[in-house]
Amino acid sequence: MTDNWEEYSIESGEFQMAVIAKPPIILPASAIAFDLIGEINLYNSQAIRETLDTLIEKGKLHFFLNLEQVLYIDSSGLGVFLGIHSKLAKVSGFIRLVSPSEKVRYVLELTKLKSLLQIYETIEDATKLI
């Protein structure tokens, strides 16, 4: 992973994860926001985990993941979110899911993860408590 994370992105088939270059609010140095687009599944969830793990090692402790354009998420994607949530909770960090699509919101409700993971309607709402 490059040290120039401001322009970082990954693509895997129909999936893309890219840093939001100019989020609508100024984020602290310990935070980073991503747009996720497409399907989160077994084939790309490992790339998401590796990216977030690398950023944690580099001192990023606050993640905002915009899920507005995510069409599908499976158990491997949910596992990534839970694993990162658990890792960050130990060091006073967090992962916040922003604007999940209807399909993602349904999966989060069905699995009862909506009550465990932090979910916000907008990135502005998600950043109010930093």
PEVENFEN-V152164 format. One record per backbone hydrogen bond with DSSP energy under -0.5 kcal/mol. CO is the residue of the C=O (numbers start at 0). NH is the residue of the N-H. If there is no record, write none. Layout:
# PEVENFEN-V152164
((CO,NH) (CO,NH))
This chain:
# PEVENFEN-V152164
((2,4) (3,6) (4,7) (7,18) (9,16) (11,14) (14,11) (15,36) (16,9) (17,34) (18,20) (19,22) (27,30) (29,60) (29,61) (31,63) (32,19) (33,65) (34,17) (35,68) (36,15) (37,70) (37,71) (38,40) (39,73) (40,43) (40,44) (41,45) (43,47) (44,48) (45,49) (46,50) (47,51) (48,52) (49,53) (50,54) (51,55) (52,56) (53,57) (54,59) (55,58) (58,60) (60,93) (61,31) (62,64) (62,95) (63,33) (63,65) (64,66) (64,97) (65,35) (66,69) (66,100) (68,37) (68,70) (71,39) (73,77) (74,78) (75,79) (76,80) (77,81) (78,82) (79,83) (80,84) (81,85) (82,86) (83,87) (84,88) (85,89) (87,90) (87,92) (88,91) (93,62) (94,117) (95,64) (96,119) (97,66) (100,104) (101,105) (102,106) (103,107) (104,108) (105,109) (106,110) (107,112) (107,113) (108,111) (111,114) (112,115) (112,116) (116,118) (117,96) (119,98) (121,125) (122,126) (123,127) (124,127) (126,129))
